[in-house]
């Protein structure tokens, strides 16, 4: 028995084959589109939200798969309007390099990254200090999408490999630890230098720890007994804020790390004449203070922002500082909006975000 297919049957088969191919191609396109997308915590139009955006690709910079990122007070200030930034926030991270066309030795390595990306040609960049490049972008702060995302890009020259002895959780602290240690590179600290650090948050804690590596006379002032207790095991003296004025004018160096205007004025109260006032924190708003006191008492004011990452990695590798006890909790990137809110609550310390792409 034989069958003869009519022309209509051939048309039907062709349509069926076309539909199957079209369906298959759409599935492939959907899969490709999904692979080329990522989740990111973004601040845009005065609104913080978790968004799906294109995965960054670059032939001139390294592509880093972020594994963990840390929420910083600067992130909170950006959400309040500091610096007028719009985009993916976050600048504290550890990740694994997926692509680096001009530095293949980094591929597959765990890295952290200096957050200031300079032009590479100006006076500051040629000195090896892109922190003051006038054309710089800053990860998650100025003109460059940040680290609270599944992927980011940075120039390969900004990357540093993380030693095996440093855990992912510890490595998240490299950026703030570098900022804290930078004070030691800006002003001379001797074993006899009397130093007071104002503010018992994450940055104040790290400043006290790094300064105590050189001075045996470091005092941390703060409002929270439980936070002050974290540094006492490092043989650092602590004083509650209400008792701080009893220390009247006995310090050579005062570090303001509270992020509050009152911290600035307290620092002036505690400094000796010709002392040094180090401004370490950023806050959104105008400070009101008595400038005449700086003149009459001949106070030197030192602005201190970012520090070098290499010394910070060495401190962590050698266990010269303790950072694990600063972690309040670890949340997923999908909980990023809530995490920012919790980071601003009273008593919060470091909140870490884990990325869904860890493998």
Order of alpha helices (4+ residues) and beta strands (2+ residues): alpha-beta-beta-beta-alpha-beta-beta-beta-beta-alpha-beta-beta-beta-beta-alpha-alpha-beta-alpha-beta-alpha-beta-beta-alpha-beta-alpha-beta-alpha-beta-alpha-beta
